[in-house]
Structure formats: C-alpha cells, structure tokens
Amino acid sequence: MGKNLKIFLGVSYLLILFVFLYFIFGSIQLDRLDDFSYYKELQSNLDNYISSNILINLVYFFIFGIVWVMLLGFGSPILIISGILFGQWLGTAISVLSLSIGALALYSIGNFFFKDVVKIILEKKFVKYISLFQKNEFLYFFIYRFIGGLGVPFFLQNLLPILFAMKKRNYFLSSCFGFIPSFFIMNTIGAGLNIYVKQASSFSMINLILSKEIYIPILMFVILMVVSLIIKKKFFNDRN
C-alpha cells in the first residue's frame, strides 16, 4: 500500500506540474522572450484576468496551493506567484492559509501511511531535537517554521512532526504564524516584480534592484536571515 501510494503521489505530482507548465508555457510566445513590451502585455492581461473575478481566482489559487504542497511541491515559487497575482497583503494571506492547510494534509497523510519511512529518513538527523519539540511543540515548531526549517526541504519540514506525534491543531497554528514573516517577504518581492513591469518602459537589472519595491523586501529578507541565525543558535544548537 505504501509503495503504491508513493508511486501515485509521484505520478500525480508530475502530472499536475506538467499541466501547470503546459498552461503557462503553452500561452507564451517564445520568440518574444527578449522583448520587454511582451512582459508588459502579459502583466496587463494577467491583472485584468485576476481583477475580473478576484474571488474565484483566489479560490482556484487556494485549492492549487493545497494540492501543490500535498504533492511535495516547493514553497518559494508559489509565494512569488501569489505576490504577482494578488499583491503583498492578499497574496500573503492566501498563501499562508493554503500552504498551511496543504502542509497539514501532507502531515496527516504521512503520519497515517508513511510514519515508519519518515522516521527512517529523519529520526537520526533530528533525534537531538525531538525532546526539545516535546517540551513545547507549539513554541518550538513555530520557531522552526520561522527560521526556515533549519535548511530542510519544505516537504520534509512538513513531515518532521511525525517524529514527535504533534497535535494537528498545534501543527496548523504554529505553521500559520511561523510562515507569516518569510511568506510576506516573498509575496512582497512578487508584488514588486509586478509593479516594476507595469511601470518601467524598458528593462534594466540595475533599476530593478534599486527600485524600492525590490530592494526593501531583499533587505527585509537579509534581516530575517540574521535574526533566524541568532534564534537557531539559541534554540537549536547541539547543547540544547
């Protein structure tokens, strides 16, 4: 059963990824990729499409985000896209909610079907932290999310609490709150890219980097990384 489910999830993920990429690249004119005016046309068309029925598009994105995470998708591309489509605030809200629910669903599936496999893969690496999580699973998993999961790939981050049988309510809430800072920054970068394409008459990498919509979230990201390193050293060093 476990092997069949893994095959099914893998095939499903690849199928959804293929359909998504086909939908994106199928409508792109490859011979105009070096033409900045083409990106402005895409941005304008995308804005018009999203704003024509924003509620329905939010629902579509919400469902897609959940399925994407359940099928072991990476988090960063979704965050940039949500920022481009919905802006920094709404994009942050919908991505935090959808990815938190998707992570909870993946955790539930993994805990039910793949508990032994997850323990084999992760237990040795995180054995020194299990007792730490067990002291206060909400607090330490919130910190774990906040600092980016100690460099662990996103889908493995979502499965880590299987090692200490975390309560689903605590899992969901600590994920939501822990995601907010980094998700907001990534959505802000996505929104900044959208604004730059909309306002610029021609493309310049220097102007892009120096635009406040881009350099401010980049500075925020650097600050978040520094804070994360300090928190990591305090809570997740070998002496704890």
N, C-alpha and C positions, 0 to 999 in steps of 0.2 A: 504493500500500500504506500509506504513512504517513498519508495523509488519511483512508483508510477506518478505520485503527486508531484515529485520534483521534476520529472520529465514534463508533466502537464504544465506546471508553472513556468518552466523554462521556455517551452514552445509558445505558451500564451504570451509571455513577455516579449519574445522575439516577434510574434505576430502583431501585437499591439504597437511595438516600436516600428516595425516595417510599415504598418498602415499610417502611423503618425508621420514618419519621414516621407512616405509617398505623398501624403496630403500636403505636406509643407513644400517639398521639392518639386512635386508634380505641377504646382502652380507658379514656380519660379522660372523666369527666363534666364537660363544660364549665360547666354551671350551678353547680358546686361549687368552682370555682377560687378563690373568695374565702373558702372555708371551710377553716380551718387543720386541723380534725379530719379533713378528707378527705386531706390530705397525710400525716397520721399513719397513716391506714388504708393508703395506698399504700406508705409506708415499711415498715410491718409486713408487708404482703403480699409486698413485694419481698424483705425479709430472709428470710422463711420460704421463698420460692421458691429463693433463692440457696443458703441453707444446706441445703435438702433434698437437693441433689446438687451440691456446690460444684465437684467435679472436672469434671463435664460442662459446667457453666456457664463454667468457666474456659476449656475447650476452645472453646466457642462464641464467647466474647469474643475469644480469641486469633485465631481464624480471621477474625472480623469486623474486628478491628483491622488485620490484614494487608491484607484486601481494601479496607478504607476508605482506607488510605494509598496503595495501588496505584492507586486511582481518584481520587487528588488531594484526598482529604478533609483537613480541618483537624485539627490535633493536639489543641488545647485541650479541645473537647467530650468527646473520648474519655477524656482524663485525669480530668476531673471525674466522668464516669460510672463509670470503673473505681474511683475512690475511694469513690463512693457504694455500689457493688455489693460490693467486696471489701476495703475498708479501705485505710489508707495504705500498709501494707507489702506485702501481697499485690497490691494494686492497682498499686503502683509496679512490682513485679517483672513482672507480666503485661503491663503497658502498655509498659514499656521493651523487653521481648523481642518483643512482637508488632509494635510500631511500628518497631523496628529492622529486623526481617525484612521488613516491608512496604516500608520505605524502600529496603532493599537490592534488593528485587524491582523496585520502580519505577526505581531507578537502572539495573538490568540491562536492563529493557525500553527505557528512554530511550536508553541507550548503544547498543543494538542498532538501534532503529528511528528515533530522533529526534535523533541526535547533531548533525546539521547545524542543525536547528531550535533546539536548546538553545544552540548556540554563537552563533547569530544573536541570540538573546534576551539571553544572559547575558555573553558574552565582553567586550563593550565596557565593561560596568559593573564587571566583576571582573578585567579584564586586569592591573591593578596588583597583584592578589593571587595570580595564577597561579604566578609564580615563587616566592612565599612558600610556597604549598602544596607545590610540587615539592621544596623543600628538605627537608621532613619532613612528608609527607602525613598521617601518623597524628597527630602532635602538633598541627598547625595545624587539622586538621579536627575534632579533639577540642575544641580551644579554640573553634572556630567553632560547634560544637553547644552548648557550654557557655554561650556568651554569647547564644544565641538566634538565631544565623544572621544577625546584622547587620541585623535587621529585614526580611529577605527572607521572603516567604510560605513556609510549611512545604513545600509540594510542590516549589517551586523550590530550596529548600535541598537537597532530596533529589537533585536533578538536577545541582547545581553541580559535583560531582567529575568529571562527564563532560569538563569543560574541561581537566583535567589527568590523565585516564585513571587514576583511583585504583584501587588493588588492592581487590578485593571484601572480602578478609579485613580489611584496614585500615579500610575503609569501615564494616563491621559493628561491629567492636570500638570504634572511636572514636565511633561513634554511640551505642552502648550506654552507654559510660562518660560521654560528654558529656551524654546525656539525663538521667541519674540525678538531679542536683540539682533542675532545674526540674520534672521529672515527679513527684518526691517531694512537692514543694510543692503542685502542683496536685491530686495524689491526696489529700494531707492536707486540703486545702480541701473536696474532695468528701466525704471521710470525716467532716469536721467538720459539714458540712451535714446529713449523715445522722444524726449524733449529736444535733444540735440539734433536728431534727424529732422524734426519738424521745423526747427528754427534756422538751421545752418543752410547757406546757399551752396556750399561746397564742402567736401570732407577734408579735414586736417587733423591728424592724430594729436598734434600739439594742442590745438584748440579744443579738441575733445577732452583731453586730460585736464586742461586748465579751466574747463567750464565748471562752475560751482556745483552743477548737478552731478558731476562725476567725481571731482577731487574731494568734495566734502564727505560722501559716503566711503571713499577709499581711506581717508584719514580716520573716519569712524571705525572702519574695519581694522586698521592698524592698532588703534587704541583698544579695540575689543580683543585683539590677539595678545597684546601686552597684558591686559587685565586677566585674560584666560590663563596665560602662563603663570602669573602670580597665584591665581586661585588653584591651578593644577599643582603647583609646588606646595601649597599649604594643605590641600585636602587629599591629594592623590600621589604623594611621594612614598617611597618604599618604607619609610619609618612609621606610617600610619597603620 
